[in-house]
């Protein structure tokens, strides 16, 4: 039930956003050093089966890789985008939810959100489902907003800043997501 409530929260953010501001989270050749308290572009890269997928990149390769590893298509739902021409889509299985928006050069689905329910897929800094809150704070710092059992880490102070969000139950991470935040 928690997974579906979290999914509904993401869907509400995606479909009700009013403005579109594309954040630059592309990976660079030089790796950003991870420093607690500093959220950097490399924090918004999801690694699956040894390949990096930055938020804001085309989603097709990640969706294909997941199909290959799991041996099945992810379930998918879609709705007309309120920010872009085309359809916003959510792909999901028991371990992952991917949210996309149609903003590629030719309308391709771009990766906006990756939500993780499995300890198999850690963040770029190695935090995974099952981690203790103290480890998250040690790894990401204590400069976060805590609301409704969630720790919100923002890349900067802008309203449309990309986010890393950890959901906690009894100070244990139950899921996390990285969110590009294409609109506010």
N, C-alpha and C positions, 0 to 999 in steps of 0.2 A: 504494500500500500504506500509506503514511504517513497518508493521509487516512482510511482505514478503521480504522487503529489509533487515530487520534485520536477518530474517531467512537465506537469501542468504549469508549474511556476515558470519554467523556461519558456514554454509555449506562450504564456501570457506576455512575458517580456518581449519575445520575438514578434508576436503579431500585433501588439499594442504600441510598439515604438513609433514615434512620430517623425523623428528627424534621422537623416542618414549622414553619418560622418565616418568615413572609412579610416580606421587606425592602421598605422604601419607597424605590423608585427613580423615582417619578413625576416627570415634568418639571414645573418651575415656570415661571411667567410671567417671573420674573427669572432670566436665565441665570447659572449659576455660573461664576465666573472660573476658568480652568484654570491651576493653579500646579503646577510640577513637585514631586513628592513628596506632593501632595494628590490623592487619588482622590475624586471627587464624583459625585453622582447623575447629572449630565449625561454622565459617561463611559459610562453604561449605556444610552445611546440609540443605536440603529442607524438610519442614514439610508439609505433606498433610494428611488431615483427621486425625490429631492427631498422625501420625506416622512419625518418622524421617528417611530420606533417604540421607545418605552421598554420595557425589560424589565419584566415584570409587567403589561403591557397585553395586551388581546385580540390573538391572533395572526392571526385571519382576514383582516384588511385587508392585512397584510404578505404572507401566503400568496397572496392574490388579486393583489396588485401584482406579485409575482414571476412568477406565471402569465402576467400581461399582458405583462410585459417579455420574458420568455423564450419566450412562445408555447406553453408546455407546463406541465402539472402537475409539481410536484416529486414525486419518489418518496417514499413514506411507510412507516414501520414503527410499530408500536404495541405496548404491553404494559400490562397492568393496573397502575395506579399503586399503589405501596406506601405512599403518603402521603395520597392524596386519593381520593375516590370517582370512578371513571372511568378513562380510559385516558391514559397518557403517550404522546406521539407525537413522532416525529422526521421532519422533512421534509428532503429533501436533493437536491442536484444536484451538478454538478462544482465549483461555486463556493461554495456555501453549505450549511450544516446549521442547521436551526432545531429546537430542542427545546422542547416545550410540556408543560404540566401542566394538568389539568382543575380549575381553581379559580375560574372566573368565577361570577358570581351565579347563572347558570343552567347551570353546568357547562361554560362555554365554555373553549376552549383558551387558556391564558395563555402568553405568551412568556417562557421561562426562559433559554434559551441561544441565542446567534447565533455560529456558527463560520464564519470566512471563509478561503477558499483563493485568492481572486482579488485582484489589486491594484486592481480596480475599486471596491472597497468599503473605504474607510479608516475608522479609528476616529473617534470624535467629535473627537479632537485631530489628525487627519490622518495618522496612521501607517497604512501599508498593507503588504501582503505585498511583500517585496522591500526593505523598509527595513533599514538597518543597526542593530545593537544600540546603538551609540553614540547614534544619533538617538532611539531609544526611551528611553534613559536621560536624554537631554537634555530630552525632551518630558514624560516621566512621573516622572523622578527616579530616584534610586538606592536607594530604600527598597522593595526587592522581594526575594522568595525565588527562588533559582535552583535548579531541580531537574530532572533528566532533560531537559536542553536547553530548558527552559521558564522564562520569567520570569513570576512570579506577583505581580500588584499587587492589593492588598486595599483595599477602601474603608475598613475600620476593623480593629481588632484582635480583633473578635468571631469566634468559630469559624465562624459561618454568614454571614460578610461576603460581599457580592458581589465577584467577581473579574474582572480582565482578565488574560488569559494569552497570552503571545507564545511561539510555538515557533520555535526557531532552528536553523539548520544553517550552520556556518561563520560565525556571528555575523550571519546574514541571516534576517529573519522569513520563515518558510515558510507560516505560518498564524497566526491569532489567534482568540480567542473571548472574548466577554463572557458572564458566568455569574451569574445572580441568586442561586443557592445557596439554594433553598427548604428544604433540609434538610441535616443533617450526619450 
